[in-house]
Amino acid sequence: MTLRIGLPQWQHAQWKQFGIETLADYAQLFGCVEGNTTLYALPKPEVVLRWRDMTHDDFRFCFKFPDSISHKAALRDCDELLTEFFRLLDPLSTRIGQYWLQLPAAFSPAQLVDLWSFLDSLPRNFRYGVEVRHQAFFAKGEAERALNRGLLDRGVNRVILDSRPVHASTSQTAAAVDARSKKPRVPPHAVRTGSQPMVRFIGSDSAAESVPLFQPWHSKLQAWQLDSDPMLFIHTPDMGEVFPLIQALWPQLQQLEPSLRDLPDWPQQSSLF
């Protein structure tokens, strides 16, 4: 089965030195991307068409449901918002990895009935993921079991956030301090509830600190590849400086997914190691 690797975005001013200036450049190296932009605002139709023209048929977008649905409406009475969302992104329908729902920490076990109603209303021709933040969903009690059972019954992926590297780091850079204040500190429960498990690995701004904490994912992703299509997204506090971590992890990732091309001869940034 296929392992796709990507980043939370496809463009950054600092990536020009690595030859990545556009989505087309990005899609030549990575197989997927998180669609964080749709959490905050929907793109214009012509932008969606441009994204389609800049990617190939094997590339996958993983767009977030808008926060008007996940946060403001809390999944209730949002049929019109959903219709607009799916209609707008329809030109990319064959390149959707999964649509995923990032729920706020305030979304509690008492609201699971709303989650099930929402998921059951979605079109059946896409894969979906759900990322929860409420601490009860990580306590290995009945709330977490109910969440996992409901997702498993529906074949919906539980999106896995591994923020250990950024929280374990002692870095005092502005980006690291900001990331520690914003990234949830929850245990990375490696539970597979759907056919396309998604792992979001939040590295620190030191590849040397991050690589050892990635090791458990190597064997886990390898096992999942036997009968599913996992997706791995790699973050760093300052995404402009993500490529030293990519360089450090790439040999392992090529072992997992031999179809990954070799990295170009990029400049080394040894100060981050």
C-alpha positions as CSV (number, residue, x, y, z in Angstrom):
1,M,0.0,0.0,0.0
2,T,1.1,3.6,-0.5
3,L,2.6,5.9,2.1
4,R,2.3,9.5,1.2
5,I,4.5,12.2,2.9
6,G,3.8,15.9,3.0
7,L,4.0,19.2,4.8
8,P,1.2,21.4,6.3
9,Q,1.8,23.9,3.4
10,W,3.2,23.9,-0.1
11,Q,4.9,27.3,-0.2
12,H,7.3,29.4,2.0
13,A,9.6,32.3,1.1
14,Q,12.6,30.4,2.5
15,W,12.0,27.4,0.4
16,K,13.3,29.1,-2.8
17,Q,16.8,28.0,-2.0
18,F,15.5,24.4,-2.2
19,G,13.9,25.0,-5.6
20,I,10.4,25.0,-4.2
21,E,8.5,28.2,-5.2
22,T,5.1,26.9,-6.3
23,L,2.6,24.1,-5.7
24,A,3.8,22.5,-8.9
25,D,7.4,22.4,-7.5
26,Y,6.2,21.0,-4.2
27,A,4.1,18.3,-5.9
28,Q,7.2,17.0,-7.7
29,L,8.7,15.9,-4.3
30,F,5.8,15.4,-1.9
31,G,2.7,13.2,-2.4
32,C,0.2,15.2,-0.3
33,V,-0.4,18.4,1.6
34,E,-2.5,19.5,4.5
35,G,-5.1,22.0,3.5
36,N,-5.0,24.3,6.5
37,T,-6.1,27.3,4.4
38,T,-9.7,26.1,4.2
39,L,-10.0,26.1,8.0
40,Y,-10.0,29.9,7.9
41,A,-11.4,30.9,4.5
42,L,-12.5,29.2,1.3
43,P,-10.5,29.9,-1.9
44,K,-12.0,31.4,-4.9
45,P,-13.1,29.0,-7.7
46,E,-10.3,30.1,-10.0
47,V,-7.8,29.4,-7.3
48,V,-9.1,25.8,-7.0
49,L,-8.7,25.3,-10.7
50,R,-5.2,26.6,-10.5
51,W,-4.4,24.1,-7.8
52,R,-5.7,21.3,-10.0
53,D,-3.6,22.5,-13.0
54,M,-0.5,22.6,-10.8
55,T,-0.7,19.0,-9.5
56,H,-0.8,15.5,-11.0
57,D,-3.3,12.7,-10.6
58,D,-1.3,10.9,-7.9
59,F,-1.1,14.0,-5.6
60,R,-3.5,14.3,-2.7
61,F,-5.0,17.3,-0.8
62,C,-6.2,16.9,2.7
63,F,-8.4,19.9,3.3
64,K,-9.8,20.9,6.7
65,F,-13.4,21.6,7.1
66,P,-13.9,25.3,7.7
67,D,-14.0,26.5,11.3
68,S,-17.5,27.9,10.5
69,I,-18.5,24.3,10.6
70,S,-16.2,22.7,13.2
71,H,-15.9,25.6,15.7
72,K,-18.7,28.2,15.2
73,A,-21.5,25.8,14.3
74,A,-20.1,23.0,16.4
75,L,-21.3,20.6,13.6
76,R,-25.0,21.6,13.9
77,D,-27.2,23.0,11.2
78,C,-24.4,23.4,8.7
79,D,-25.9,21.8,5.6
80,E,-25.5,24.9,3.5
81,L,-21.9,25.4,4.6
82,L,-21.1,21.8,3.7
83,T,-22.7,22.1,0.3
84,E,-20.7,25.2,-0.5
85,F,-17.5,23.6,0.7
86,F,-17.9,20.4,-1.4
87,R,-19.1,22.3,-4.4
88,L,-16.2,24.7,-4.4
89,L,-13.6,21.9,-4.1
90,D,-15.3,19.6,-6.6
91,P,-12.7,20.2,-9.4
92,L,-10.2,18.5,-7.0
93,S,-12.5,15.6,-6.1
94,T,-10.3,12.9,-7.6
95,R,-7.2,14.3,-5.7
96,I,-8.7,14.4,-2.2
97,G,-6.8,12.3,0.2
98,Q,-9.2,12.9,3.0
99,Y,-11.3,15.8,4.3
100,W,-10.6,16.2,8.0
101,L,-12.3,17.7,10.9
102,Q,-10.1,19.4,13.5
103,L,-12.3,19.9,16.6
104,P,-11.5,22.4,19.3
105,A,-10.5,21.4,22.8
106,A,-13.9,22.5,24.0
107,F,-15.6,19.7,21.9
108,S,-16.4,17.2,24.7
109,P,-17.6,13.6,24.9
110,A,-21.1,14.9,25.5
111,Q,-21.1,16.1,21.9
112,L,-20.2,12.8,20.3
113,V,-23.8,12.4,19.2
114,D,-23.3,15.6,17.1
115,L,-20.1,14.2,15.6
116,W,-21.9,10.9,14.6
117,S,-24.8,12.8,13.0
118,F,-22.4,15.0,11.1
119,L,-20.2,12.2,9.8
120,D,-23.3,10.2,8.8
121,S,-24.5,13.1,6.7
122,L,-21.3,13.3,4.6
123,P,-20.9,12.1,1.0
124,R,-19.8,8.5,0.9
125,N,-17.3,8.9,-2.0
126,F,-14.5,10.5,0.2
127,R,-12.3,9.5,3.1
128,Y,-12.5,11.5,6.3
129,G,-10.5,12.1,9.4
130,V,-11.2,13.6,12.8
131,E,-8.7,15.2,15.1
132,V,-9.9,15.7,18.7
133,R,-8.3,17.9,21.4
134,H,-10.4,17.4,24.5
135,Q,-8.3,15.6,27.2
136,A,-11.0,13.0,27.9
137,F,-10.4,11.6,24.5
138,F,-6.8,10.7,25.5
139,A,-7.5,9.3,29.0
140,K,-8.1,5.7,27.8
141,G,-11.5,5.7,29.5
142,E,-15.0,5.2,28.2
143,A,-15.0,8.5,26.4
144,E,-11.9,7.5,24.3
145,R,-13.3,4.0,23.7
146,A,-16.6,5.5,22.5
147,L,-14.8,7.8,20.1
148,N,-12.7,5.0,18.7
149,R,-15.6,2.7,18.3
150,G,-17.7,5.3,16.5
151,L,-14.9,6.2,14.1
152,L,-14.1,2.5,13.5
153,D,-17.7,1.7,12.8
154,R,-17.8,4.5,10.1
155,G,-14.3,3.8,8.7
156,V,-13.3,7.4,9.7
157,N,-9.6,8.0,10.5
158,R,-8.6,9.3,13.9
159,V,-6.0,11.9,13.0
160,I,-2.9,11.4,15.2
161,L,-1.0,14.4,16.5
162,D,2.5,13.7,17.8
163,S,3.7,17.0,19.5
164,R,6.3,15.3,21.7
165,P,9.4,16.7,19.9
166,V,8.3,20.4,20.1
167,H,7.3,20.1,23.8
168,A,10.4,18.2,24.8
169,S,12.7,20.7,23.1
170,T,14.6,23.3,25.2
171,S,14.9,25.7,22.3
172,Q,14.1,29.3,23.1
173,T,13.7,30.6,19.6
174,A,10.6,32.7,19.1
175,A,9.1,30.0,16.8
176,A,9.7,27.2,19.3
177,V,8.2,29.1,22.2
178,D,5.2,30.0,20.1
179,A,4.7,26.4,19.0
180,R,4.9,25.1,22.5
181,S,2.2,27.6,23.5
182,K,-0.1,26.6,20.6
183,K,0.4,22.9,19.9
184,P,-1.8,20.7,22.1
185,R,0.2,18.5,24.5
186,V,-1.7,15.2,24.1
187,P,-0.3,11.7,24.0
188,P,0.1,10.3,20.4
189,H,-2.3,7.4,20.6
190,A,-1.5,5.4,17.5
191,V,-5.0,4.1,16.9
192,R,-6.0,3.2,13.4
193,T,-9.8,3.5,12.8
194,G,-9.9,4.0,9.0
195,S,-8.1,2.9,5.9
196,Q,-5.9,6.0,5.6
197,P,-4.3,6.8,9.0
198,M,-2.9,10.3,9.2
199,V,0.1,11.1,11.5
200,R,1.0,14.8,12.1
201,F,4.6,14.7,13.4
202,I,5.5,18.1,15.0
203,G,9.2,18.2,15.1
204,S,11.3,20.7,17.1
205,D,13.7,23.2,15.4
206,S,16.5,20.6,15.9
207,A,16.6,17.6,13.6
208,A,18.9,15.9,16.2
209,E,16.2,16.2,18.8
210,S,13.4,15.2,16.5
211,V,14.7,12.1,14.7
212,P,14.9,9.8,17.7
213,L,11.3,10.6,18.6
214,F,10.3,9.6,15.0
215,Q,11.6,6.1,15.4
216,P,8.4,4.5,16.8
217,W,6.6,5.8,13.7
218,H,8.9,4.0,11.4
219,S,7.7,0.5,12.5
220,K,4.1,1.7,13.0
221,L,3.8,3.1,9.5
222,Q,5.5,0.0,8.1
223,A,2.9,-2.2,9.7
224,W,0.0,0.0,8.6
225,Q,1.3,-0.2,5.0
226,L,0.4,-3.9,4.9
227,D,-3.3,-3.1,4.5
228,S,-3.8,0.7,4.5
229,D,-2.6,3.9,2.9
230,P,-1.1,6.0,5.7
231,M,-0.2,9.7,5.4
232,L,2.6,11.4,7.3
233,F,2.8,15.2,7.6
234,I,6.0,16.7,9.0
235,H,6.0,20.1,10.9
236,T,8.6,22.3,12.5
237,P,8.0,25.4,14.6
238,D,9.3,27.6,11.8
239,M,8.2,25.9,8.5
240,G,10.8,27.9,6.7
241,E,13.4,25.6,8.4
242,V,11.7,22.3,7.9
243,F,14.1,20.9,5.3
244,P,17.0,19.9,7.6
245,L,14.5,17.6,9.3
246,I,13.3,16.3,5.9
247,Q,16.9,15.6,4.9
248,A,17.5,13.7,8.2
249,L,14.4,11.6,7.9
250,W,14.4,11.0,4.1
251,P,16.5,7.8,4.1
252,Q,14.1,6.2,6.6
253,L,11.1,7.4,4.6
254,Q,12.6,5.9,1.4
255,Q,12.8,2.6,3.1
256,L,9.1,2.8,3.9
257,E,8.1,4.1,0.5
258,P,10.7,3.2,-2.2
259,S,8.9,5.2,-4.9
260,L,10.1,8.5,-3.2
261,R,12.6,10.2,-5.4
262,D,16.1,11.1,-4.1
263,L,16.3,14.6,-2.7
264,P,18.0,17.2,-4.8
265,D,21.5,18.4,-3.8
266,W,20.2,21.0,-1.4
267,P,22.3,23.3,0.7
268,Q,23.0,21.9,4.2
269,Q,21.9,23.9,7.2
270,S,24.1,22.3,9.8
271,S,23.3,24.9,12.5
272,L,19.9,23.2,13.0
273,F,21.3,19.7,13.6
